[in-house]
Amino acid sequence: MSVTFDNALVESAERRELRASVAALGRRFGREYFTTAVREGRQTDELWREAAKLGYLGVNLPEEYGGGGAGLSELAIVLEELGATGCPLLLLVVSPAICGTVVARFGTEEQKRRWLPGLADGTTRMAFGITEPDAGSNSHRITTTARRDGDTWVLTGRKVFVSGVDVADATLVVGRTEDARTGRLKPCLFVVPRETPGFEYRHIPMELAAPEKQFQLFLDDVRLPADALVGDEDAGLLQLFAGLNPERVMTAAFSLGMGRYALEAAVEYARVRQVWKAPIGAHQAIAHPLAQARIDLELASLMTRKAAFLYDAGDDMAAGEAANMAKYAAAEAGARAVDQAVHTLGGNGLTTEYGLASLLTASRVGRIAPVSREMILNFVCHHTLGLPKSY
């Protein structure tokens, strides 16, 4: 299926209104609320509940299950605008975007009724486990396996860098099953409730200022009912990338919001900070890099809109290429904007008062996860340019 980008470059009045409304919510809480939650080691539950109450968390999920009936484009707007006010909700990437999308597209009617209403209204959260200690970017090396045992599944393996397991009601785990015809392993998706026997998680200490913590998962003969399998056992990569492409688009939105927040802080500082006769923003050595950051963010934003548009239109192949490009562009733009913002403030950029220094670490996340920029370049080399595969 091929679709035309048409007028998606220019957002509709409804999407502009959504941006304004979400931004207003973010400003009501503000960066201080977010950083206080991080310092105190608690979740941003108040913001999560308010966003749910206003219909933002499930804006992309089907209306018949309590969602907003919109798409990934709208959910990306929610994350970006909250990030631009200093309040990015990382679980938006995981719970409604990855897990909600996979269940909505491939789940049985019973699975949809069980999980989607809670994901839409924020009362249920779902984590996502794919990365393994010995299988980072190479999903073909995943060793978490699922085998049939009568009318149940038995899941065994390990996962790493799984966000928010401690607050999630369940985790969507990527395992592999054996193809009866070929004997080869193929990826499959399983919903594992947090209290399932054999499902263990351990905190990974991180130098990252975020309410959501990172975990290792240990799956020791986790026995699951037949309906824990989401979708068709033989669909393989199709179902997996139905979740991974939204993850890339949402990571782009995460980076864009962070970059916009940092840039706005730097511009305001440069406008009023005076060392010689004029504010430092009058000096091109300060002003030009900020202008460049604005241009880079805007270009990355357009690519992100295109990727979301293609995904919502059902063009999975084109969306995959665009989502990778959007994630790459936004991560680079966001990281540069944060770096330039800190540099603009000088010593103040490293103080707790201005709250920018913690973004230096956070901005690296978009360049590393969920897929490294080098693997995106490999993807573009092979799939877009038609160059020989190097991996």
C-alpha positions in Angstrom: 0.0 0.0 0.0 1.3 3.4 -0.9 0.0 6.7 0.5 0.7 10.4 -0.2 2.0 12.7 2.6 -0.5 15.3 1.3 -1.1 18.1 3.9 0.3 16.4 7.0 3.2 18.9 6.9 0.6 21.4 8.2 -1.2 20.3 11.3 -5.0 20.4 11.4 -6.8 22.8 13.7 -7.7 19.8 15.9 -4.0 18.8 16.4 -3.0 22.4 17.1 -5.7 22.5 19.7 -4.4 19.3 21.2 -0.9 20.7 21.3 -2.2 23.8 23.2 -4.2 21.8 25.6 -1.4 19.4 26.5 1.0 22.2 26.8 -1.3 23.9 29.3 -1.5 20.7 31.3 2.3 20.4 31.3 2.7 24.0 32.5 0.3 23.4 35.4 2.7 20.8 36.7 6.0 22.2 35.4 9.6 21.2 35.6 9.9 21.6 39.3 7.1 19.0 39.9 9.0 16.6 37.6 12.4 17.1 39.2 11.0 16.9 42.7 9.5 13.5 41.9 12.9 12.3 40.6 14.7 13.6 43.8 12.1 11.9 46.0 12.2 8.6 44.0 8.5 8.6 43.2 6.4 8.4 40.1 4.7 11.4 38.4 1.3 9.7 39.2 -0.6 13.0 39.6 0.3 14.1 36.1 -0.3 10.6 34.7 -3.8 10.5 36.2 -4.7 14.0 35.0 -3.5 13.2 31.5 -5.6 10.1 31.6 -8.6 12.0 32.8 -8.3 14.4 29.9 -8.1 11.5 27.4 -4.5 12.0 26.4 -3.0 8.6 27.4 -5.3 6.6 25.2 -5.7 9.1 22.4 -4.4 6.6 19.9 -6.4 3.6 21.0 -9.8 2.5 19.5 -12.9 4.3 20.8 -14.8 1.0 21.4 -12.3 0.2 24.1 -12.2 3.6 25.8 -9.6 5.3 23.6 -9.7 8.5 21.7 -9.9 6.8 18.3 -7.1 9.0 16.9 -3.6 7.7 16.0 0.1 7.7 16.7 0.3 11.3 15.4 -1.8 12.5 18.3 0.0 10.4 20.9 3.3 11.8 19.7 2.0 15.3 20.1 1.0 14.5 23.7 4.5 13.3 24.6 6.3 16.1 22.8 4.3 18.9 24.4 4.6 17.4 27.9 8.4 17.2 27.3 8.5 20.7 26.1 7.2 21.8 29.4 9.8 19.8 31.3 7.5 16.8 32.1 8.1 13.9 29.7 6.2 10.8 30.5 8.5 8.0 29.3 5.8 5.3 29.8 3.8 6.9 27.1 6.4 5.4 24.7 5.8 2.0 26.1 2.3 1.5 27.5 -0.1 3.0 25.0 2.3 3.3 22.0 4.0 0.0 21.9 1.8 -2.3 24.0 -1.5 -0.7 23.2 -0.8 -0.6 19.5 0.2 -4.3 19.4 -2.8 -5.4 21.4 -5.2 -3.2 19.4 -3.8 -4.5 16.0 -3.3 -8.1 16.8 -4.9 -9.1 20.0 -8.0 -11.3 20.3 -11.3 -9.7 21.3 -10.9 -11.0 24.8 -7.4 -9.5 25.0 -8.6 -6.2 23.8 -11.4 -6.1 26.3 -9.0 -7.1 29.1 -6.2 -4.7 28.5 -7.1 -1.7 26.3 -9.7 0.1 28.5 -7.1 0.2 31.3 -4.3 1.4 29.0 -6.6 4.1 27.7 -7.8 5.4 31.1 -4.4 5.1 32.7 -5.4 2.6 35.4 -3.4 -0.1 33.7 0.3 0.2 32.6 2.2 -2.2 30.6 6.0 -2.5 30.1 7.9 -3.9 27.1 10.7 -6.4 27.2 12.8 -7.1 24.2 16.5 -6.2 24.8 18.7 -9.0 26.2 22.2 -9.0 27.7 23.6 -10.7 24.6 21.1 -9.5 22.1 21.0 -5.7 21.9 20.3 -4.4 18.4 20.3 -7.9 16.9 16.8 -9.2 17.7 17.6 -12.4 15.8 19.9 -13.4 18.8 17.1 -13.3 21.3 17.3 -16.4 23.4 14.2 -16.0 25.5 12.1 -19.0 24.3 8.6 -20.1 24.7 7.5 -23.7 24.3 4.1 -25.3 24.4 3.2 -27.6 27.3 -0.3 -28.9 26.7 -2.6 -25.9 26.6 0.0 -23.5 28.2 3.2 -21.7 27.3 6.4 -21.9 29.3 8.6 -18.8 28.9 12.3 -18.9 29.9 15.0 -16.2 29.4 16.3 -12.8 30.5 15.7 -9.2 29.5 17.5 -6.0 30.3 16.7 -2.3 30.3 13.0 -2.7 30.7 11.4 0.6 31.8 8.8 0.8 34.6 8.3 -2.9 35.4 7.7 -2.0 39.1 4.7 0.1 38.3 3.4 -1.9 35.3 0.6 -4.4 35.7 2.1 -6.6 33.0 5.0 -6.7 30.6 4.8 -7.5 26.9 7.7 -9.9 26.4 9.3 -10.8 23.1 10.2 -14.4 23.1 10.9 -17.0 20.3 9.0 -20.1 19.4 10.2 -23.0 17.2 8.6 -23.2 13.8 7.3 -26.8 13.5 8.0 -26.9 9.7 11.6 -25.5 9.7 12.8 -25.8 13.2 13.9 -22.1 13.1 13.0 -19.8 15.9 10.6 -16.9 15.2 9.6 -13.9 17.5 6.3 -14.0 19.3 4.8 -11.6 21.9 3.4 -12.6 25.3 1.6 -10.6 28.0 3.1 -11.5 31.4 1.3 -10.1 34.5 3.7 -8.8 37.1 2.8 -11.3 39.8 3.1 -14.4 37.6 5.2 -17.1 39.4 8.8 -17.2 38.0 8.7 -13.6 36.8 11.4 -11.7 38.7 12.7 -8.2 38.2 15.7 -6.4 39.6 16.5 -2.7 39.6 19.4 -1.4 37.4 21.0 1.7 39.0 21.2 4.4 36.3 22.9 7.8 36.1 19.6 9.0 34.6 17.2 11.6 36.2 13.8 10.0 35.4 11.0 8.8 37.5 10.8 5.5 35.5 13.4 3.0 36.7 15.2 0.4 34.6 15.1 -3.3 35.3 16.5 -6.7 34.5 13.9 -9.5 34.0 14.4 -13.1 34.9 11.9 -15.5 33.4 12.4 -18.9 35.1 9.9 -21.3 33.5 7.1 -18.8 33.6 3.9 -20.7 32.8 1.3 -18.7 30.9 -2.2 -19.6 29.6 -2.7 -20.0 25.9 -4.3 -16.6 25.6 -1.1 -14.9 26.8 0.2 -15.1 23.2 -0.7 -11.9 21.4 -1.6 -12.3 17.7 -0.6 -15.1 15.3 2.2 -17.4 16.3 3.4 -17.4 12.7 3.3 -13.6 12.0 6.8 -13.1 13.4 8.4 -9.8 12.6 5.2 -8.1 11.3 3.8 -8.0 14.8 7.0 -7.1 16.4 7.6 -4.1 14.2 4.0 -3.0 14.6 5.3 -2.0 18.1 8.8 -1.0 17.3 7.9 1.6 14.7 5.7 3.5 17.1 8.5 3.2 19.7 10.8 5.0 17.3 8.3 7.8 16.5 7.6 8.3 20.2 11.3 8.4 21.0 11.6 11.1 18.4 8.8 13.0 20.1 10.6 12.5 23.5 13.8 14.0 22.1 11.9 16.9 20.4 10.2 17.9 23.6 13.4 17.8 25.6 15.2 19.8 23.0 12.4 22.4 22.8 12.4 22.8 26.6 16.2 23.3 26.7 16.2 25.7 23.8 13.4 27.9 25.3 15.4 28.1 28.6 18.5 29.1 26.8 16.8 31.7 24.6 15.2 33.3 27.7 18.5 33.4 29.5 20.3 34.8 26.4 17.7 37.5 26.1 18.2 38.9 29.6 21.8 37.9 30.6 24.1 40.9 30.2 27.9 40.7 30.6 29.0 43.7 28.5 26.8 46.4 27.0 24.2 44.2 25.4 22.4 40.9 26.3 24.5 37.9 25.3 21.8 36.9 22.9 22.9 39.9 20.7 26.2 38.2 20.0 26.2 35.9 17.0 28.4 33.4 18.7 25.6 32.8 21.1 22.6 33.5 18.8 23.6 31.5 15.8 24.0 28.1 17.5 20.5 28.6 19.1 19.1 29.5 15.7 20.7 26.3 14.3 19.2 24.3 17.1 15.8 25.7 16.3 16.2 24.8 12.6 17.3 21.2 13.4 14.4 20.7 15.8 11.9 21.9 13.3 13.3 19.7 10.5 13.2 16.7 12.8 9.7 17.6 13.8 8.6 17.4 10.2 10.2 14.0 9.7 8.4 12.8 12.9 5.1 14.0 11.6 5.7 12.2 8.3 6.6 8.9 10.1 3.5 9.1 12.3 1.3 10.0 9.3 2.6 6.9 7.3 2.1 4.6 10.3 -1.5 5.9 10.8 -2.2 5.4 7.1 -1.2 1.7 7.4 1.9 1.9 5.2 4.1 -0.2 7.5 7.0 -0.4 5.1 7.3 3.3 4.4 6.6 4.0 8.1 9.6 1.9 9.1 12.0 3.9 7.0 10.5 7.2 8.1 10.4 6.2 11.8 14.0 5.3 11.8 14.9 8.6 10.1 12.7 10.6 12.5 14.2 9.0 15.5 17.8 9.6 14.2 17.1 13.3 13.3 15.2 14.1 16.5 17.8 12.4 18.8 20.6 14.4 17.2 18.7 17.7 17.2 17.5 17.2 20.8 21.0 16.3 22.1 22.6 19.3 20.3 19.9 21.6 21.6 20.5 20.5 25.2 24.3 20.8 24.8 24.0 24.3 23.4 21.5 25.3 26.1 23.9 24.3 28.8 26.8 26.0 27.1 24.7 29.2 26.7 24.2 29.4 30.4 27.8 28.7 31.2 28.2 27.7 34.9 24.5 28.3 35.5 23.8 25.5 33.0 25.2 23.0 35.5 23.3 24.2 38.5 20.3 22.6 40.0 18.4 25.9 39.9 18.3 26.0 36.1 17.6 22.2 35.7 19.4 21.7 32.4 22.4 19.6 33.5 20.3 16.5 34.1 19.1 16.7 30.5 22.7 16.1 29.3 22.3 12.5 30.3 18.7 12.2 29.3 19.4 13.5 25.8 21.8 10.7 25.2 18.9 8.2 25.6 17.4 9.1 22.3 20.8 8.5 20.6 21.2 5.1 22.1 17.7 3.6 22.6 15.7 1.9 21.4 18.1 1.5 18.5 21.5 3.1 18.1 22.1 5.8 15.5 24.7 3.5 13.9 22.1 0.8 13.3 19.7 3.3 11.8 22.5 4.3 9.4 22.9 0.6 8.6 19.2 0.4 7.9 19.3 3.4 5.6 22.4 2.1 3.8 20.8 -1.3 3.1 17.0 -0.6 2.8 17.0 2.9 1.3 20.2 3.2 -0.6 20.4 -0.5 -1.7 24.0 -0.9 -0.5 25.4 -4.3 0.5 24.4 -5.4 4.0 27.2 -5.1 6.5 25.7 -6.9 9.4 
